[in-house]
């Protein structure tokens, strides 16, 4: 993947990833529908998660995060819940082929080395790490050495842990994007701390985006203004479906709105150069103020401040030149409300 071209495109029009994650519920047909939904919403990529449950979870010792306890069968172990959501490598081959056919970028987050190697061989253009692996430095090193641009997600970590991950990845791979993330589902708006986005960019010198687990668009819009150009947002077909992530995801209509609003905000940022915009030209003519005679003024009058008032007229002497007007002698009679022009004034020379 041409990393520089990717960043250039993201800077011009944002890069929005629909995080399908495990919202396919282990059903490849639902995975295909999530791809379709991401395309219809206007997303640039659709991302899944690839893992071998036995290599990531313990049958007896893995525990469910709090949000999964609320959204999955409490009688199931974490291992059992995750195993039901696992897709086979062969199914990911089919999903990528479908994405290629539909012309949307396929991404997936690997949870262990074997899956990372599989995705590398599959030809993913970006390798996305999960926040759960921020401190898994040997795994981050392996990811970096696959020589694929890395999106490094950084939820639930300290700055020191984040910095260690950046150091490990950047030692082996300079093509990296950091995603600020708050690993809560949904994430409270007052805990999003998005002011960290420009700080991380300044600190580490890599592009910084947002993995957004909030319920709306407000935080992401603010992140655009703070310099984020790459976004990830969970998508689902139905929030009421059984599974750990559906309730904290956007349905297709909401995802379409999300993409649309973020890009409108991005366009509104402009280029930072203050100037008169095309839409202002006619209004500028209508509401600028120019000096007019406050009352009838005879020829030879020496203009005083009380002789003039400022009204919305099409043209005249710009108010910035009033120091030259006050004290000048009139060369003709002026009726009340007449617009003052330079021709009405005698030269002081």
N, C-alpha and C positions, 0 to 999 in steps of 0.2 A: 504494500500500500504506500502511495506517495503521501507521507506524513505532512509535508509542508503544504501540499495542495489541499489536504483534508482540513488543516487548520485555517487555510485561507477561505475555504467554502464555509466553514463554521463561523468565521468572523463576519462574513457577508450576510448569512441567512440563518444562523444558529444551526446546531446539530442536536436533534431531539431523539432520544432513544425510548421506545416503548418497552418497558420491562415486563415481558410476559411471564418471566420467572417460572414459577410452578403453577401458574393459574390455568394450565391445560389439564390439571388434575390427573396426570398420567395418561391422557387420551390424545393421541396424535391428531385425530380429527379436530379436536378443540384447539390444538396448537396451530393448525392451518387456519382456523377461523380467527385466532388472535393475530396471525400475520396479516390477514385481510383487514382486520380492524385497524391495525397500526398504519397500513397503507392509506385507508380511507380517512384516517384522522390527520394525515399529513406528516407522519413521523419519518425520520430518515433511516432508522434502523429498528429492528425488533430483537430483543435479547432474551435468551432463555438461560437455564442453569443446567450444567452437565456434571454428573457425579456418579460414583459407584457407592451406594449406601454403606456397604460393608467396610469401605476404606475411609469413611468419614465419621460414622456414628457407631457408638457402642450399643449393643442390644440391651444392656442393663444399666449403664452409667450415664448415658446422654440424657439431659433434661430439656424439657420444653421451655422456650422463652415465655415470658408472661403473656405476650400477645397471642402466641399459639395456644396457650392454655384456654384462652377465651374463644378461639375460633376453630378448634378441632376437638375431636372426641377425647374426652379426658381419660377414657378407659384405655386408650392406645398409648403405647410408649412413643418417645420421639423417633426411635428407629422404625417402628411400624408406620407412623404417620409419613415419614420421609420416603420409606420404601414404596409406598403406594403412589408416590408422585414421580418416581424415577422413570425416565425414558431410556430406551436402549440406544446404543451408538448408531445402530442401523436406522433408527427413527430420526435421529438428528441429521443423518445423511439426507433423508427424504425432506426434512424441514428446510435444510439449506438449499437443496435443489429447488424447492418450491419458492423460497425467497429470491433465488437467482432468477427464476422464471418471472416472478412478479416485480422484479427490479427494486427490491429493498434490501439493505444490508442485513445479513444474518450475523448475530453475535451470541455468545454464550459465555457464562462465567464458569470456569472449571473449579472444582472443589478439592482436587488432588492431582498428583502428577500424571497419572495415566490418562485422565480426562483432558488435562492440558495438552498432552502430546497428541491425543486424538484430534482435538480442535485445531491444533497447529497443522496437522496433516490434512484436515478437512479444508484448510485454506481461509480461516477467518482473517479479516482485515485488521481487527483490533482485538487485543486480549484484555478482558475486563476481570479484575480481581474483586473479591467480596470483602466487605468490611471485616468479616470474621477472620480474615487472613492478614490484617495489618501487622500483627506481631509474628506471623509465621514466616520469618526471614528466609529459611532455606527454600520454602515454596516460592516466595517472591523472587529469589535469585534464579530459580529454575524458570519461572515465567519470563523474566527479563532476558535470559539467555536463549529463548526461542526466537529472538530477533523479530518480534512483531510489536508494533506500537502498543503500549500498555495504558489502560485506564485504571488508575489506582484509587479505589474507593476507601474512605477514611472515617467511617462511623465508629462511635463508641471508643475513641482512642485519645490519648494525650498528645500534646504537641511533640513530646520527645519520641513517642512511639511512631508517630507519623514521620518524623524526621529520619528515624532509623530505616523505615520502609523506603522512603525516597532515596536515601543514600544507597541502599542495597540495589534497588532497581536501576538508578541512574549510573551506578558503577558499570553496569553491563549493557544498559540500553538508554540512550538519551531521548528517545521518542516516547514521552510520557505525558499524561494528562492526570491531574489530581482532581478527584471529585470530593468536595466537601459534603458531608452526610451526617445526619442525626439518625441513629438506628433505633427509631421508635415508630410504631405502626398503628395509627398515624402519629407523626411527629408534631408536638405542640409548637405553634407559631412563635411563642415567646421564648422558645429554647433553640431556635434555628441558628442564631448567632452568625448570620450571613456576612457580617462585617469582616469576618475572618477571610473571606474570599480574596480581596485585594491584598491582604496581609500575606497570605500563603503564596500568592503569585510573586510578590516582591521578595519574599524570603527565599523561595526555592528556584524562581526563574522559569517555572513551567506553567502552561495554561491551567486554570482552575475552573472547574464547572460545578454543577450541583446535582447530587442524587437526592431527589425531592420526595420526601414521604409525607408532606403536609397534605391537607384535604383540598386545598384550593389552588389558585394561581397567584395570590398576592406575593408570597415569598419568592417565587420564581421570577416574577416581574421585577422585584427589587434586586434580585441577583443579576438579572440582565444589566441593570443600571450600574451594578458594581463590577461588571466586567466578565461575568460568566457567559460562555458561548456554547457550552455542551451541557445538556440536561438529560436526566434519566427519570422516568415517571412510570409507576406500575399501571398496567392496563388489565382489565378483566372484561369478560362478556356479561357478567352478572354478579353484583356485589353480594347477593344472597346465597351464592353457591358455597358448598362445603369446601373448606381449605384454609390454609393459614393466612393468605395474603389478599383475598378478594375484597374484604371490607375496607382495606386501606388503599384500594386501587381505583382508577377512573374507568368508567364504562366508556365505550367508543365515542359517544356524543360529547362526553366531558373531555376526553382526550383531544378531540378535534378543537374544542373551545380552547383548551390549554395551549395547543400549538399556535392557534390563530392569535390569541392574546399576546403570547410571548413574542411572536414575530412582529406584531404591531408595536409593542413597546420597544423592541430592538430598532425598528424603523424610525420611531419617534426620537431616538437618541441623536440621529443626524451625525454631522461631522464635527460639531463643536465650534464652527465658525459663525459668529454673529453677523447676520445680514438680513435684508428685506426679502421675505419669501414671496413667491408668486401670488399666493392667496391673499397677501397683505396689500398689494399695490393699489387696488381700487379703494380699499378702506383707508389707506394712508392719505389719499387725496381728500377723502371726506371728513376726516377728523383732526387734521392738523390745524393749529390756530395761527392767525396772522393779525397784525395790528390794523385797526380801522379807526376812523375818526369818532370820538365819543360825542361830539357835537359839531355844529357848523364852525368852520375855521377860515378866517379871511386870509388873503395873500399877505405875506410879510410876517405872519405869526411865527413866534419862536416856540417850537413844540415843547410842552411840558408833559410830565408823566400823566397828569389828569386829562390831557387832551386825547389820549388813546385808550382803547380797550382791545382785548384779544378775542376774536371770534373764529368759529370754524368756517373758513372760506377756502376756495380752491387754491389761491396763490396770493403772493404778496411779498413783503419784506420779511425774511426769517427773523423770529424773535431774538436770535443770537446776536443780531446787529443793532439792538436797541441803544447801545452806547453811542452809536453814530447818529441815530435818529433824534434822540432827546437833545434839545438845544439847537437843532437845525432849523433854518428859516424856510417857510413855505413859498413856493414859486407861483402858486395859484390858489384860488378859493377851493375849499373842500367841503362838501356837504356831509352832514352827520351820517355815519354808517358806511362811508366810502372807504374802500380798501386803499391803504397807503402804498404808494409805489416810489421808487427812487426818482422818477421824473418829476414828482411833486416837490422835491427838495432842492434848494439852491446849493450849489457847490460851496464848500467852506474854503476852498482854495482861492 
